[in-house]
Amino acid sequence: VLVTPSTLLATLKTIASVWKQEQQTRNALDIATKAGALYDKFVGFTEDMKKIGQNIDRSKDAYNEAFNKLSSGTGNLVSRAETLRKLGAKNSKQLDQKLLEEE
């Protein structure tokens, strides 16, 4: 392309505009790639949070089962220990009153 002094400025502005468009296109592609990676990471995070919730629920169930063995039903550990204390076991500590009330 031949450029004369009278068209030099217009040609340079056109070239600068084309370069700017090219840079914006590259930026848009980079943004799309990064957005996809961010979305994938977010999906993984939500899946992990769901697993954590399920594990918390299982832990709560296990806690409730263990606590029931400790303080509920016939032959629970709290009533057995309290029976031993009443029979004269040498103890230096007392069970929490709330546990004794739950028997």
Backbone as CSV, one residue per row, in Angstrom:
resi,resn,N_x,N_y,N_z,CA_x,CA_y,CA_z,C_x,C_y,C_z
1,VAL,0.854,-1.167,0.000,0.000,0.000,0.000,0.899,1.228,0.000
2,LEU,0.639,2.076,-0.944,1.380,3.333,-1.025,0.694,4.376,-0.169
3,VAL,1.503,5.064,0.600,0.968,6.095,1.478,1.639,7.407,1.117
4,THR,0.831,8.410,0.933,1.360,9.740,0.631,1.317,10.558,1.901
5,PRO,2.009,11.652,1.938,1.982,12.490,3.136,0.568,12.906,3.525
6,SER,-0.294,13.093,2.566,-1.654,13.530,2.888,-2.519,12.387,3.432
7,THR,-2.164,11.134,3.150,-2.956,9.993,3.650,-2.275,9.256,4.807
8,LEU,-1.075,9.690,5.179,-0.318,9.000,6.229,-1.069,8.976,7.562
9,LEU,-1.575,10.117,7.999,-2.259,10.201,9.290,-3.513,9.326,9.301
10,ALA,-4.292,9.374,8.241,-5.510,8.558,8.158,-5.152,7.073,8.142
11,THR,-4.087,6.706,7.438,-3.652,5.310,7.382,-3.198,4.830,8.755
12,LEU,-2.431,5.655,9.473,-1.971,5.287,10.823,-3.144,5.129,11.789
13,LYS,-4.137,6.005,11.677,-5.326,5.895,12.533,-6.091,4.608,12.229
14,THR,-6.165,4.259,10.948,-6.843,3.021,10.552,-6.108,1.810,11.109
15,ILE,-4.783,1.817,10.990,-3.971,0.713,11.521,-4.139,0.609,13.035
16,ALA,-4.114,1.745,13.732,-4.289,1.750,15.188,-5.660,1.201,15.562
17,SER,-6.671,1.565,14.780,-8.021,1.075,15.040,-8.105,-0.436,14.836
18,VAL,-7.470,-0.944,13.779,-7.461,-2.383,13.514,-6.735,-3.123,14.637
19,TRP,-5.589,-2.594,15.083,-4.854,-3.219,16.187,-5.691,-3.231,17.475
20,LYS,-6.391,-2.120,17.715,-7.232,-2.026,18.908,-8.346,-3.075,18.848
21,GLN,-8.982,-3.235,17.675,-10.020,-4.251,17.488,-9.457,-5.647,17.733
22,GLU,-8.264,-5.891,17.200,-7.623,-7.197,17.369,-7.348,-7.474,18.847
23,GLN,-6.872,-6.476,19.572,-6.600,-6.629,21.011,-7.901,-6.885,21.771
24,GLN,-8.959,-6.174,21.407,-10.251,-6.380,22.067,-10.783,-7.790,21.799
25,THR,-10.578,-8.285,20.590,-11.001,-9.643,20.255,-10.232,-10.661,21.095
26,ARG,-8.914,-10.464,21.227,-8.106,-11.361,22.061,-8.557,-11.300,23.520
27,ASN,-8.843,-10.082,23.984,-9.309,-9.923,25.366,-10.642,-10.637,25.577
28,ALA,-11.547,-10.518,24.608,-12.853,-11.171,24.724,-12.688,-12.690,24.780
29,LEU,-11.805,-13.232,23.968,-11.552,-14.675,23.994,-10.941,-15.098,25.326
30,ASP,-10.024,-14.291,25.841,-9.388,-14.582,27.131,-10.425,-14.527,28.255
31,ILE,-11.302,-13.525,28.198,-12.361,-13.405,29.204,-13.275,-14.625,29.149
32,ALA,-13.648,-15.055,27.952,-14.524,-16.223,27.809,-13.856,-17.477,28.368
33,THR,-12.571,-17.654,28.116,-11.839,-18.813,28.633,-11.780,-18.777,30.156
34,LYS,-11.448,-17.608,30.700,-11.361,-17.466,32.158,-12.738,-17.622,32.808
35,ALA,-13.770,-17.120,32.156,-15.131,-17.261,32.691,-15.533,-18.732,32.730
36,GLY,-15.184,-19.483,31.703,-15.487,-20.915,31.689,-14.769,-21.646,32.807
37,ALA,-13.501,-21.309,33.015,-12.730,-21.945,34.091,-13.314,-21.582,35.455
38,LEU,-13.719,-20.323,35.624,-14.329,-19.880,36.878,-15.639,-20.626,37.125
39,TYR,-16.438,-20.766,36.095,-17.706,-21.476,36.226,-17.471,-22.930,36.634
40,ASP,-16.518,-23.583,35.983,-16.200,-24.972,36.326,-15.745,-25.086,37.778
41,LYS,-14.926,-24.144,38.226,-14.457,-24.135,39.618,-15.643,-23.942,40.568
42,PHE,-16.571,-23.060,40.189,-17.750,-22.803,41.010,-18.624,-24.051,41.121
43,VAL,-18.801,-24.765,40.017,-19.581,-26.006,40.039,-18.925,-27.009,40.987
44,GLY,-17.610,-27.141,40.916,-16.894,-28.030,41.826,-17.085,-27.623,43.278
45,PHE,-17.068,-26.323,43.532,-17.261,-25.806,44.889,-18.661,-26.151,45.404
46,THR,-19.688,-25.963,44.555,-21.048,-26.278,44.994,-21.203,-27.774,45.266
47,GLU,-20.534,-28.608,44.473,-20.579,-30.054,44.718,-19.914,-30.396,46.046
48,ASP,-18.787,-29.742,46.341,-18.107,-29.969,47.621,-18.983,-29.526,48.791
49,MET,-19.664,-28.382,48.643,-20.541,-27.903,49.714,-21.689,-28.885,49.950
50,LYS,-22.204,-29.465,48.878,-23.272,-30.454,49.014,-22.763,-31.670,49.787
51,LYS,-21.542,-32.132,49.472,-20.951,-33.269,50.188,-20.748,-32.932,51.664
52,ILE,-20.290,-31.710,51.929,-20.091,-31.290,53.324,-21.415,-31.340,54.075
53,GLY,-22.473,-30.838,53.457,-23.796,-30.877,54.084,-24.239,-32.298,54.378
54,GLN,-24.014,-33.201,53.423,-24.383,-34.605,53.631,-23.571,-35.212,54.773
55,ASN,-22.280,-34.883,54.836,-21.438,-35.402,55.919,-21.856,-34.836,57.269
56,ILE,-22.258,-33.569,57.292,-22.750,-32.975,58.541,-24.011,-33.709,58.992
57,ASP,-24.900,-33.992,58.042,-26.121,-34.729,58.386,-25.794,-36.111,58.938
58,ARG,-24.852,-36.818,58.302,-24.463,-38.149,58.792,-23.824,-38.047,60.179
59,SER,-23.005,-37.019,60.377,-22.376,-36.827,61.690,-23.433,-36.565,62.752
60,LYS,-24.424,-35.761,62.401,-25.507,-35.460,63.344,-26.271,-36.733,63.694
61,ASP,-26.551,-37.554,62.691,-27.250,-38.819,62.945,-26.423,-39.722,63.862
62,ALA,-25.123,-39.823,63.601,-24.246,-40.650,64.431,-24.185,-40.100,65.856
63,TYR,-24.128,-38.776,65.995,-24.123,-38.145,67.318,-25.410,-38.492,68.068
64,ASN,-26.540,-38.353,67.389,-27.825,-38.638,68.039,-27.917,-40.099,68.473
65,GLU,-27.447,-41.014,67.633,-27.448,-42.434,68.000,-26.580,-42.679,69.234
66,ALA,-25.384,-42.100,69.235,-24.477,-42.276,70.374,-25.064,-41.649,71.634
67,PHE,-25.658,-40.475,71.506,-26.227,-39.797,72.669,-27.410,-40.586,73.222
68,ASN,-28.186,-41.192,72.339,-29.302,-42.029,72.802,-28.792,-43.228,73.590
69,LYS,-27.711,-43.844,73.146,-27.122,-44.957,73.890,-26.630,-44.482,75.251
70,LEU,-26.153,-43.264,75.286,-25.625,-42.703,76.524,-26.732,-42.421,77.527
71,SER,-27.840,-41.829,77.067,-28.783,-41.287,78.042,-30.240,-41.694,77.867
72,SER,-30.572,-42.544,76.906,-31.984,-42.899,76.693,-32.176,-44.408,76.731
73,GLY,-33.393,-44.796,77.008,-33.748,-46.207,76.942,-33.290,-47.001,78.153
74,THR,-33.782,-48.227,78.216,-33.409,-49.079,79.347,-31.943,-49.476,79.238
75,GLY,-31.285,-49.462,80.354,-29.880,-49.853,80.390,-28.934,-48.841,79.789
76,ASN,-29.371,-47.571,79.701,-28.454,-46.575,79.136,-27.291,-46.335,80.082
77,LEU,-26.215,-45.830,79.553,-24.978,-45.682,80.327,-25.116,-44.709,81.486
78,VAL,-25.884,-43.646,81.322,-26.054,-42.676,82.407,-26.749,-43.339,83.592
79,SER,-27.822,-44.063,83.332,-28.544,-44.693,84.454,-27.692,-45.774,85.119
80,ARG,-26.916,-46.507,84.341,-26.034,-47.529,84.919,-24.970,-46.893,85.813
81,ALA,-24.366,-45.816,85.315,-23.335,-45.131,86.108,-23.937,-44.535,87.368
82,GLU,-25.122,-43.965,87.258,-25.778,-43.368,88.420,-26.160,-44.451,89.438
83,THR,-26.553,-45.605,88.954,-26.856,-46.728,89.851,-25.608,-47.132,90.629
84,LEU,-24.473,-47.198,89.934,-23.214,-47.528,90.614,-22.875,-46.490,91.680
85,ARG,-23.099,-45.210,91.375,-22.829,-44.156,92.354,-23.723,-44.331,93.574
86,LYS,-24.999,-44.619,93.322,-25.945,-44.794,94.433,-25.607,-46.022,95.279
87,LEU,-24.968,-47.006,94.655,-24.567,-48.212,95.394,-23.284,-47.998,96.194
88,GLY,-22.684,-46.815,96.064,-21.519,-46.499,96.876,-20.208,-46.373,96.134
89,ALA,-20.237,-46.239,94.825,-18.985,-46.062,94.074,-18.276,-44.809,94.570
90,LYS,-16.956,-44.918,94.701,-16.161,-43.773,95.155,-15.923,-42.853,93.953
91,ASN,-16.631,-41.751,93.930,-16.483,-40.813,92.809,-16.101,-39.437,93.326
92,SER,-15.432,-38.672,92.482,-15.067,-37.305,92.852,-15.774,-36.287,91.959
93,LYS,-16.499,-36.760,90.980,-17.204,-35.865,90.059,-18.665,-36.273,89.985
94,GLN,-19.505,-35.337,89.556,-20.932,-35.583,89.391,-21.306,-35.485,87.921
95,LEU,-22.245,-36.303,87.499,-22.791,-36.178,86.148,-23.584,-34.883,86.033
96,ASP,-23.602,-34.349,84.857,-24.384,-33.140,84.585,-25.855,-33.423,84.897
97,GLN,-26.480,-32.512,85.608,-27.873,-32.684,86.023,-28.801,-32.867,84.819
98,LYS,-28.496,-32.219,83.718,-29.334,-32.347,82.516,-29.347,-33.784,82.003
99,LEU,-28.205,-34.454,82.089,-28.155,-35.859,81.675,-29.011,-36.725,82.589
100,LEU,-28.972,-36.428,83.872,-29.750,-37.212,84.824,-31.243,-37.000,84.622
101,GLU,-31.634,-35.808,84.216,-33.049,-35.497,83.987,-33.574,-36.168,82.722
102,GLU,-32.700,-36.463,81.768,-33.124,-37.051,80.494,-33.379,-38.544,80.596
103,GLU,-32.960,-39.161,81.695,-33.105,-40.620,81.844,-34.519,-41.034,81.607
